[in-house]
């Protein structure tokens, strides 16, 4: 990890850090220190098959795995149609 930064965001603490140039992570804690959410950049090849299927025909500029406080995992992919 490198370049760890902590910021206050909407009354919560958010830690931002990098594992490598293409792998950024952020964690959000509430004011009591409870983990609320984790965001981690992933590669397209790390997406589950169902998520890959819904993203066919697009080129991802960034894909993020989001895990909430209850352990639910979601994926956010920003992209545009492949040329």
N, C-alpha and C positions, 0 to 999 in steps of 0.2 A: 504494500500500500504506500501511496505517496500523496502529497498535496492534500492532506486532510484539512477540511475547513468546517467550522460550525457556525451556523446562522440561526437567528430566531425567525420563525415564519408562522404567522397567525397564532402566536402564543406558544408554539411548539419548537423543539430543537431539531434542526436538520443537519446531519453530518454528510458531507460530500467528500468522496475520495476516489482514487483511481487505482486499478490493479495493473493496467497497462494502457497504452493510448486508446485502444478500442473498447476497454472494459471499465466503465464508470459505475459507481454505486452510490446510492444515497439511502440513508436511514432516517426515519422521523420518530421522535419520542415526544410524548406529552410532557407537561410540566412536572409530573410525578415520576418520570423516568420509565414509563411503560412504552414498549415498542409498539408503534402504530402501523408502520408500513416500511417496506424495503423495496427499492427500485434497483435493478441491476441490468446493465446492457448485456445482451447475449447475441450470439451469432444466429443467422437464419437457420443453420443446421441444428441448433439447439431447440428449435420450436417443436412442440408435439405435432404429430401428424395432422390432427384435426385443425390446428391453428395454421399449419402450412397450407392445407387445402383451401382455407378461406382467404389466403393471401396469394394464391396463384395468379400469375399474370402481372404482378407488381414487383417493383424493385425496391427493397427496403433501404432506407437511408439510416434508420436506427430502429432496433427492436429492444424492448424493455420487458423484463419479467417483473411483475409487481406482486408482492406477497403481503397480505394485510395481517392485522393483529391476530386473526383467527386461523391463519395458515392457508387461507384461500389464495390460489394463484391465478393471476390474469396476465394477459400479454397485450402490449401496446406496440403497434408497428406503424411507423410513419414511412410512407412510400408513395410512389407514383407508377402509372402503367409502364411496363417495359417497352422500350423502343425497338 
